[in-house]
Amino acid sequence: MSTEPKLNKTQEIVPHGVYTTSEAEKILKVSNSTMKRLLKRGVLKANKVGKQYRILGLELLRLVSPELEKKAVDKYLKIKMKAIETMKDWDN
């Protein structure tokens, strides 16, 4: 029998809750390999406890927040425009 808590479709992410990678995979509906990539690239921040990762609910909320997506796109476009402006001077 599994000791892992069962997650249902209506469970809310508790901001100050602590989740295992397995629980986070179920919440985010991603595979184990995707979870590893998210952790390795720093997209999802986690703390290592022994040999296992623990993820704060705030991190999960940050990852799935549509507001975060918009901020990331806005920041990318600003950086892109600055790079274009800088490169225009290189031709002169």
Backbone atoms as SQL, in Angstrom:
CREATE TABLE atoms (id INTEGER PRIMARY KEY, chain TEXT, resi INTEGER, resn TEXT, atom TEXT, x REAL, y REAL, z REAL);
INSERT INTO atoms VALUES
  (1, 'A', 1, 'MET', 'N', 0.831, -1.178, 0.000),
  (2, 'A', 1, 'MET', 'CA', 0.000, 0.000, 0.000),
  (3, 'A', 1, 'MET', 'C', 0.880, 1.248, 0.000),
  (4, 'A', 2, 'SER', 'N', 0.534, 2.246, -0.792),
  (5, 'A', 2, 'SER', 'CA', 1.317, 3.463, -0.913),
  (6, 'A', 2, 'SER', 'C', 1.061, 4.399, 0.268),
  (7, 'A', 3, 'THR', 'N', 2.132, 5.041, 0.731),
  (8, 'A', 3, 'THR', 'CA', 1.998, 6.030, 1.807),
  (9, 'A', 3, 'THR', 'C', 1.829, 7.430, 1.243),
  (10, 'A', 4, 'GLU', 'N', 1.860, 7.540, -0.075),
  (11, 'A', 4, 'GLU', 'CA', 1.752, 8.825, -0.749),
  (12, 'A', 4, 'GLU', 'C', 0.322, 9.349, -0.667),
  (13, 'A', 5, 'PRO', 'N', 0.130, 10.633, -0.289),
  (14, 'A', 5, 'PRO', 'CA', -1.229, 11.163, -0.221),
  (15, 'A', 5, 'PRO', 'C', -1.875, 11.185, -1.600),
  (16, 'A', 6, 'LYS', 'N', -3.154, 10.878, -1.650),
  (17, 'A', 6, 'LYS', 'CA', -3.863, 10.891, -2.923),
  (18, 'A', 6, 'LYS', 'C', -4.322, 12.316, -3.226),
  (19, 'A', 7, 'LEU', 'N', -4.088, 12.736, -4.464),
  (20, 'A', 7, 'LEU', 'CA', -4.478, 14.067, -4.898),
  (21, 'A', 7, 'LEU', 'C', -5.709, 13.944, -5.774),
  (22, 'A', 8, 'ASN', 'N', -6.711, 14.743, -5.484),
  (23, 'A', 8, 'ASN', 'CA', -7.885, 14.715, -6.346),
  (24, 'A', 8, 'ASN', 'C', -7.877, 15.933, -7.257),
  (25, 'A', 9, 'LYS', 'N', -8.778, 15.949, -8.211),
  (26, 'A', 9, 'LYS', 'CA', -8.772, 17.002, -9.223),
  (27, 'A', 9, 'LYS', 'C', -9.101, 18.377, -8.658),
  (28, 'A', 10, 'THR', 'N', -9.775, 18.442, -7.529),
  (29, 'A', 10, 'THR', 'CA', -10.181, 19.731, -6.979),
  (30, 'A', 10, 'THR', 'C', -9.279, 20.211, -5.853),
  (31, 'A', 11, 'GLN', 'N', -8.205, 19.486, -5.571),
  (32, 'A', 11, 'GLN', 'CA', -7.316, 19.886, -4.484),
  (33, 'A', 11, 'GLN', 'C', -6.593, 21.178, -4.845),
  (34, 'A', 12, 'GLU', 'N', -6.608, 22.101, -3.910),
  (35, 'A', 12, 'GLU', 'CA', -5.901, 23.362, -4.115),
  (36, 'A', 12, 'GLU', 'C', -4.447, 23.203, -3.725),
  (37, 'A', 13, 'ILE', 'N', -3.605, 23.985, -4.364),
  (38, 'A', 13, 'ILE', 'CA', -2.197, 24.012, -3.987),
  (39, 'A', 13, 'ILE', 'C', -2.084, 24.919, -2.773),
  (40, 'A', 14, 'VAL', 'N', -1.558, 24.385, -1.693),
  (41, 'A', 14, 'VAL', 'CA', -1.382, 25.159, -0.468),
  (42, 'A', 14, 'VAL', 'C', -0.079, 25.942, -0.598),
  (43, 'A', 15, 'PRO', 'N', -0.138, 27.286, -0.597),
  (44, 'A', 15, 'PRO', 'CA', 1.069, 28.090, -0.823),
  (45, 'A', 15, 'PRO', 'C', 2.251, 27.725, 0.078),
  (46, 'A', 16, 'HIS', 'N', 1.992, 27.448, 1.344),
  (47, 'A', 16, 'HIS', 'CA', 3.091, 27.135, 2.253),
  (48, 'A', 16, 'HIS', 'C', 3.212, 25.631, 2.505),
  (49, 'A', 17, 'GLY', 'N', 2.532, 24.845, 1.680),
  (50, 'A', 17, 'GLY', 'CA', 2.636, 23.398, 1.767),
  (51, 'A', 17, 'GLY', 'C', 3.928, 22.925, 1.133),
  (52, 'A', 18, 'VAL', 'N', 4.347, 21.742, 1.515),
  (53, 'A', 18, 'VAL', 'CA', 5.571, 21.148, 0.976),
  (54, 'A', 18, 'VAL', 'C', 5.172, 19.895, 0.196),
  (55, 'A', 19, 'TYR', 'N', 5.633, 19.811, -1.045),
  (56, 'A', 19, 'TYR', 'CA', 5.251, 18.722, -1.938),
  (57, 'A', 19, 'TYR', 'C', 6.473, 17.930, -2.381),
  (58, 'A', 20, 'THR', 'N', 6.276, 16.644, -2.583),
  (59, 'A', 20, 'THR', 'CA', 7.326, 15.803, -3.165),
  (60, 'A', 20, 'THR', 'C', 7.292, 15.996, -4.677),
  (61, 'A', 21, 'THR', 'N', 8.304, 15.509, -5.352),
  (62, 'A', 21, 'THR', 'CA', 8.304, 15.617, -6.816),
  (63, 'A', 21, 'THR', 'C', 7.156, 14.811, -7.404),
  (64, 'A', 22, 'SER', 'N', 6.853, 13.690, -6.799),
  (65, 'A', 22, 'SER', 'CA', 5.750, 12.849, -7.283),
  (66, 'A', 22, 'SER', 'C', 4.415, 13.581, -7.168),
  (67, 'A', 23, 'GLU', 'N', 4.196, 14.244, -6.045),
  (68, 'A', 23, 'GLU', 'CA', 2.963, 15.015, -5.864),
  (69, 'A', 23, 'GLU', 'C', 2.909, 16.179, -6.848),
  (70, 'A', 24, 'ALA', 'N', 4.052, 16.846, -7.042),
  (71, 'A', 24, 'ALA', 'CA', 4.115, 17.977, -7.970),
  (72, 'A', 24, 'ALA', 'C', 3.844, 17.524, -9.404),
  (73, 'A', 25, 'GLU', 'N', 4.349, 16.347, -9.776),
  (74, 'A', 25, 'GLU', 'CA', 4.098, 15.808, -11.117),
  (75, 'A', 25, 'GLU', 'C', 2.598, 15.632, -11.344),
  (76, 'A', 26, 'LYS', 'N', 1.916, 15.110, -10.342),
  (77, 'A', 26, 'LYS', 'CA', 0.474, 14.892, -10.472),
  (78, 'A', 26, 'LYS', 'C', -0.276, 16.211, -10.542),
  (79, 'A', 27, 'ILE', 'N', 0.129, 17.173, -9.732),
  (80, 'A', 27, 'ILE', 'CA', -0.537, 18.477, -9.732),
  (81, 'A', 27, 'ILE', 'C', -0.345, 19.173, -11.070),
  (82, 'A', 28, 'LEU', 'N', 0.890, 19.159, -11.564),
  (83, 'A', 28, 'LEU', 'CA', 1.205, 19.839, -12.820),
  (84, 'A', 28, 'LEU', 'C', 0.868, 19.009, -14.050),
  (85, 'A', 29, 'LYS', 'N', 0.555, 17.727, -13.818),
  (86, 'A', 29, 'LYS', 'CA', 0.250, 16.794, -14.907),
  (87, 'A', 29, 'LYS', 'C', 1.408, 16.703, -15.902),
  (88, 'A', 30, 'VAL', 'N', 2.602, 16.450, -15.344),
  (89, 'A', 30, 'VAL', 'CA', 3.798, 16.288, -16.166),
  (90, 'A', 30, 'VAL', 'C', 4.451, 14.947, -15.825),
  (91, 'A', 31, 'SER', 'N', 5.290, 14.477, -16.734),
  (92, 'A', 31, 'SER', 'CA', 5.985, 13.212, -16.514),
  (93, 'A', 31, 'SER', 'C', 7.176, 13.411, -15.578),
  (94, 'A', 32, 'ASN', 'N', 7.733, 12.291, -15.141),
  (95, 'A', 32, 'ASN', 'CA', 8.913, 12.332, -14.283),
  (96, 'A', 32, 'ASN', 'C', 10.086, 12.997, -14.992),
  (97, 'A', 33, 'SER', 'N', 10.261, 12.705, -16.280),
  (98, 'A', 33, 'SER', 'CA', 11.383, 13.305, -17.025),
  (99, 'A', 33, 'SER', 'C', 11.196, 14.817, -17.175),
  (100, 'A', 34, 'THR', 'N', 9.959, 15.262, -17.360),
  (101, 'A', 34, 'THR', 'CA', 9.695, 16.703, -17.446),
  (102, 'A', 34, 'THR', 'C', 9.984, 17.368, -16.101),
  (103, 'A', 35, 'MET', 'N', 9.596, 16.713, -15.017),
  (104, 'A', 35, 'MET', 'CA', 9.862, 17.258, -13.688),
  (105, 'A', 35, 'MET', 'C', 11.364, 17.411, -13.465),
  (106, 'A', 36, 'LYS', 'N', 12.127, 16.393, -13.874),
  (107, 'A', 36, 'LYS', 'CA', 13.580, 16.465, -13.730),
  (108, 'A', 36, 'LYS', 'C', 14.152, 17.637, -14.518),
  (109, 'A', 37, 'ARG', 'N', 13.636, 17.849, -15.744),
  (110, 'A', 37, 'ARG', 'CA', 14.094, 18.973, -16.568),
  (111, 'A', 37, 'ARG', 'C', 13.774, 20.300, -15.907),
  (112, 'A', 38, 'LEU', 'N', 12.549, 20.429, -15.376),
  (113, 'A', 38, 'LEU', 'CA', 12.145, 21.673, -14.714),
  (114, 'A', 38, 'LEU', 'C', 13.061, 21.985, -13.533),
  (115, 'A', 39, 'LEU', 'N', 13.405, 20.962, -12.780),
  (116, 'A', 39, 'LEU', 'CA', 14.292, 21.147, -11.624),
  (117, 'A', 39, 'LEU', 'C', 15.719, 21.462, -12.065),
  (118, 'A', 40, 'LYS', 'N', 16.225, 20.714, -13.048),
  (119, 'A', 40, 'LYS', 'CA', 17.603, 20.890, -13.507),
  (120, 'A', 40, 'LYS', 'C', 17.830, 22.275, -14.109),
  (121, 'A', 41, 'ARG', 'N', 16.851, 22.770, -14.853),
  (122, 'A', 41, 'ARG', 'CA', 16.984, 24.079, -15.508),
  (123, 'A', 41, 'ARG', 'C', 16.628, 25.237, -14.579),
  (124, 'A', 42, 'GLY', 'N', 16.155, 24.931, -13.398),
  (125, 'A', 42, 'GLY', 'CA', 15.820, 25.987, -12.446),
  (126, 'A', 42, 'GLY', 'C', 14.485, 26.651, -12.696),
  (127, 'A', 43, 'VAL', 'N', 13.687, 26.072, -13.582),
  (128, 'A', 43, 'VAL', 'CA', 12.351, 26.612, -13.844),
  (129, 'A', 43, 'VAL', 'C', 11.484, 26.442, -12.602),
  (130, 'A', 44, 'LEU', 'N', 11.686, 25.334, -11.928),
  (131, 'A', 44, 'LEU', 'CA', 10.984, 25.031, -10.689),
  (132, 'A', 44, 'LEU', 'C', 12.037, 24.906, -9.594),
  (133, 'A', 45, 'LYS', 'N', 11.946, 25.759, -8.593),
  (134, 'A', 45, 'LYS', 'CA', 12.930, 25.738, -7.509),
  (135, 'A', 45, 'LYS', 'C', 12.487, 24.762, -6.433),
  (136, 'A', 46, 'ALA', 'N', 13.462, 24.034, -5.903),
  (137, 'A', 46, 'ALA', 'CA', 13.178, 23.035, -4.874),
  (138, 'A', 46, 'ALA', 'C', 14.359, 22.958, -3.917),
  (139, 'A', 47, 'ASN', 'N', 14.096, 22.403, -2.752),
  (140, 'A', 47, 'ASN', 'CA', 15.148, 22.163, -1.766),
  (141, 'A', 47, 'ASN', 'C', 15.382, 20.670, -1.693),
  (142, 'A', 48, 'LYS', 'N', 16.641, 20.301, -1.600),
  (143, 'A', 48, 'LYS', 'CA', 16.970, 18.889, -1.508),
  (144, 'A', 48, 'LYS', 'C', 17.064, 18.509, -0.032),
  (145, 'A', 49, 'VAL', 'N', 16.313, 17.486, 0.334),
  (146, 'A', 49, 'VAL', 'CA', 16.323, 16.959, 1.689),
  (147, 'A', 49, 'VAL', 'C', 16.807, 15.518, 1.577),
  (148, 'A', 50, 'GLY', 'N', 18.019, 15.293, 2.027),
  (149, 'A', 50, 'GLY', 'CA', 18.621, 13.980, 1.808),
  (150, 'A', 50, 'GLY', 'C', 18.860, 13.787, 0.324),
  (151, 'A', 51, 'LYS', 'N', 18.247, 12.763, -0.237),
  (152, 'A', 51, 'LYS', 'CA', 18.388, 12.514, -1.675),
  (153, 'A', 51, 'LYS', 'C', 17.140, 12.900, -2.447),
  (154, 'A', 52, 'GLN', 'N', 16.167, 13.499, -1.762),
  (155, 'A', 52, 'GLN', 'CA', 14.899, 13.833, -2.410),
  (156, 'A', 52, 'GLN', 'C', 14.662, 15.344, -2.412),
  (157, 'A', 53, 'TYR', 'N', 13.903, 15.791, -3.398),
  (158, 'A', 53, 'TYR', 'CA', 13.542, 17.196, -3.491),
  (159, 'A', 53, 'TYR', 'C', 12.213, 17.447, -2.798),
  (160, 'A', 54, 'ARG', 'N', 12.086, 18.627, -2.235),
  (161, 'A', 54, 'ARG', 'CA', 10.816, 19.111, -1.670),
  (162, 'A', 54, 'ARG', 'C', 10.530, 20.460, -2.314),
  (163, 'A', 55, 'ILE', 'N', 9.288, 20.645, -2.727),
  (164, 'A', 55, 'ILE', 'CA', 8.895, 21.830, -3.479),
  (165, 'A', 55, 'ILE', 'C', 7.806, 22.562, -2.704),
  (166, 'A', 56, 'LEU', 'N', 7.994, 23.858, -2.516),
  (167, 'A', 56, 'LEU', 'CA', 6.979, 24.655, -1.836),
  (168, 'A', 56, 'LEU', 'C', 5.792, 24.899, -2.765),
  (169, 'A', 57, 'GLY', 'N', 4.619, 24.951, -2.194),
  (170, 'A', 57, 'GLY', 'CA', 3.411, 25.237, -2.965),
  (171, 'A', 57, 'GLY', 'C', 3.510, 26.550, -3.718),
  (172, 'A', 58, 'LEU', 'N', 4.186, 27.533, -3.117),
  (173, 'A', 58, 'LEU', 'CA', 4.361, 28.831, -3.785),
  (174, 'A', 58, 'LEU', 'C', 5.075, 28.675, -5.127),
  (175, 'A', 59, 'GLU', 'N', 6.030, 27.752, -5.183),
  (176, 'A', 59, 'GLU', 'CA', 6.749, 27.508, -6.437),
  (177, 'A', 59, 'GLU', 'C', 5.832, 26.914, -7.497),
  (178, 'A', 60, 'LEU', 'N', 4.967, 26.009, -7.080),
  (179, 'A', 60, 'LEU', 'CA', 4.016, 25.415, -8.027),
  (180, 'A', 60, 'LEU', 'C', 3.052, 26.475, -8.542),
  (181, 'A', 61, 'LEU', 'N', 2.580, 27.327, -7.634),
  (182, 'A', 61, 'LEU', 'CA', 1.664, 28.398, -8.034),
  (183, 'A', 61, 'LEU', 'C', 2.351, 29.382, -8.980),
  (184, 'A', 62, 'ARG', 'N', 3.601, 29.682, -8.703),
  (185, 'A', 62, 'ARG', 'CA', 4.352, 30.608, -9.556),
  (186, 'A', 62, 'ARG', 'C', 4.481, 30.036, -10.964),
  (187, 'A', 63, 'LEU', 'N', 4.699, 28.743, -11.033),
  (188, 'A', 63, 'LEU', 'CA', 4.898, 28.091, -12.331),
  (189, 'A', 63, 'LEU', 'C', 3.628, 28.079, -13.175),
  (190, 'A', 64, 'VAL', 'N', 2.482, 27.898, -12.561),
  (191, 'A', 64, 'VAL', 'CA', 1.244, 27.782, -13.319),
  (192, 'A', 64, 'VAL', 'C', 0.482, 29.099, -13.451),
  (193, 'A', 65, 'SER', 'N', 1.014, 30.151, -12.878),
  (194, 'A', 65, 'SER', 'CA', 0.325, 31.437, -12.891),
  (195, 'A', 65, 'SER', 'C', 0.350, 32.081, -14.277),
  (196, 'A', 66, 'PRO', 'N', -0.814, 32.429, -14.819),
  (197, 'A', 66, 'PRO', 'CA', -0.850, 33.117, -16.113),
  (198, 'A', 66, 'PRO', 'C', -0.181, 34.496, -16.044),
  (199, 'A', 67, 'GLU', 'N', -0.205, 35.100, -14.872),
  (200, 'A', 67, 'GLU', 'CA', 0.434, 36.413, -14.712),
  (201, 'A', 67, 'GLU', 'C', 1.935, 36.290, -14.906),
  (202, 'A', 68, 'LEU', 'N', 2.511, 35.212, -14.423),
  (203, 'A', 68, 'LEU', 'CA', 3.939, 34.986, -14.582),
  (204, 'A', 68, 'LEU', 'C', 4.293, 34.844, -16.058),
  (205, 'A', 69, 'GLU', 'N', 3.475, 34.123, -16.783),
  (206, 'A', 69, 'GLU', 'CA', 3.694, 33.939, -18.227),
  (207, 'A', 69, 'GLU', 'C', 3.717, 35.290, -18.935),
  (208, 'A', 70, 'LYS', 'N', 2.757, 36.148, -18.608),
  (209, 'A', 70, 'LYS', 'CA', 2.681, 37.468, -19.239),
  (210, 'A', 70, 'LYS', 'C', 3.918, 38.305, -18.896),
  (211, 'A', 71, 'LYS', 'N', 4.341, 38.262, -17.642),
  (212, 'A', 71, 'LYS', 'CA', 5.529, 39.011, -17.234),
  (213, 'A', 71, 'LYS', 'C', 6.761, 38.513, -17.978),
  (214, 'A', 72, 'ALA', 'N', 6.879, 37.203, -18.132),
  (215, 'A', 72, 'ALA', 'CA', 8.033, 36.630, -18.825),
  (216, 'A', 72, 'ALA', 'C', 8.057, 37.063, -20.288),
  (217, 'A', 73, 'VAL', 'N', 6.906, 37.048, -20.944),
  (218, 'A', 73, 'VAL', 'CA', 6.821, 37.462, -22.349),
  (219, 'A', 73, 'VAL', 'C', 7.158, 38.943, -22.476),
  (220, 'A', 74, 'ASP', 'N', 6.609, 39.772, -21.591),
  (221, 'A', 74, 'ASP', 'CA', 6.893, 41.209, -21.626),
  (222, 'A', 74, 'ASP', 'C', 8.385, 41.484, -21.445),
  (223, 'A', 75, 'LYS', 'N', 8.992, 40.800, -20.491),
  (224, 'A', 75, 'LYS', 'CA', 10.423, 40.988, -20.228),
  (225, 'A', 75, 'LYS', 'C', 11.249, 40.554, -21.439),
  (226, 'A', 76, 'TYR', 'N', 10.873, 39.410, -22.037),
  (227, 'A', 76, 'TYR', 'CA', 11.582, 38.919, -23.218),
  (228, 'A', 76, 'TYR', 'C', 11.508, 39.946, -24.356),
  (229, 'A', 77, 'LEU', 'N', 10.320, 40.497, -24.590),
  (230, 'A', 77, 'LEU', 'CA', 10.158, 41.471, -25.679),
  (231, 'A', 77, 'LEU', 'C', 10.976, 42.734, -25.428),
  (232, 'A', 78, 'LYS', 'N', 11.056, 43.170, -24.181),
  (233, 'A', 78, 'LYS', 'CA', 11.869, 44.347, -23.852),
  (234, 'A', 78, 'LYS', 'C', 13.343, 44.080, -24.125),
  (235, 'A', 79, 'ILE', 'N', 13.812, 42.901, -23.711),
  (236, 'A', 79, 'ILE', 'CA', 15.210, 42.544, -23.933),
  (237, 'A', 79, 'ILE', 'C', 15.492, 42.425, -25.426),
  (238, 'A', 80, 'LYS', 'N', 14.552, 41.848, -26.164),
  (239, 'A', 80, 'LYS', 'CA', 14.710, 41.682, -27.605),
  (240, 'A', 80, 'LYS', 'C', 14.817, 43.045, -28.290),
  (241, 'A', 81, 'MET', 'N', 13.953, 43.971, -27.910),
  (242, 'A', 81, 'MET', 'CA', 13.988, 45.316, -28.516),
  (243, 'A', 81, 'MET', 'C', 15.293, 46.029, -28.173),
  (244, 'A', 82, 'LYS', 'N', 15.772, 45.874, -26.946),
  (245, 'A', 82, 'LYS', 'CA', 17.036, 46.501, -26.548),
  (246, 'A', 82, 'LYS', 'C', 18.189, 45.922, -27.363),
  (247, 'A', 83, 'ALA', 'N', 18.169, 44.597, -27.591),
  (248, 'A', 83, 'ALA', 'CA', 19.212, 43.956, -28.395),
  (249, 'A', 83, 'ALA', 'C', 19.174, 44.456, -29.836),
  (250, 'A', 84, 'ILE', 'N', 17.983, 44.607, -30.380),
  (251, 'A', 84, 'ILE', 'CA', 17.847, 45.103, -31.755),
  (252, 'A', 84, 'ILE', 'C', 18.392, 46.526, -31.860),
  (253, 'A', 85, 'GLU', 'N', 18.049, 47.372, -30.896),
  (254, 'A', 85, 'GLU', 'CA', 18.540, 48.755, -30.891),
  (255, 'A', 85, 'GLU', 'C', 20.065, 48.792, -30.781),
  (256, 'A', 86, 'THR', 'N', 20.631, 47.940, -29.943),
  (257, 'A', 86, 'THR', 'CA', 22.091, 47.888, -29.760),
  (258, 'A', 86, 'THR', 'C', 22.762, 47.428, -31.045),
  (259, 'A', 87, 'MET', 'N', 22.208, 46.447, -31.712),
  (260, 'A', 87, 'MET', 'CA', 22.814, 45.918, -32.931),
  (261, 'A', 87, 'MET', 'C', 22.715, 46.895, -34.107),
  (262, 'A', 88, 'LYS', 'N', 21.737, 47.790, -34.080),
  (263, 'A', 88, 'LYS', 'CA', 21.641, 48.791, -35.148),
  (264, 'A', 88, 'LYS', 'C', 22.888, 49.662, -35.183),
  (265, 'A', 89, 'ASP', 'N', 23.432, 49.968, -34.016),
  (266, 'A', 89, 'ASP', 'CA', 24.635, 50.796, -33.928),
  (267, 'A', 89, 'ASP', 'C', 25.869, 50.079, -34.442),
  (268, 'A', 90, 'TRP', 'N', 25.862, 48.768, -34.469),
  (269, 'A', 90, 'TRP', 'CA', 27.023, 48.008, -34.912),
  (270, 'A', 90, 'TRP', 'C', 27.282, 48.178, -36.401),
  (271, 'A', 91, 'ASP', 'N', 26.251, 48.458, -37.185),
  (272, 'A', 91, 'ASP', 'CA', 26.424, 48.605, -38.624),
  (273, 'A', 91, 'ASP', 'C', 27.071, 49.936, -38.997),
  (274, 'A', 92, 'ASN', 'N', 27.014, 50.885, -38.120),
  (275, 'A', 92, 'ASN', 'CA', 27.551, 52.231, -38.439),
  (276, 'A', 92, 'ASN', 'C', 29.008, 52.360, -38.118);
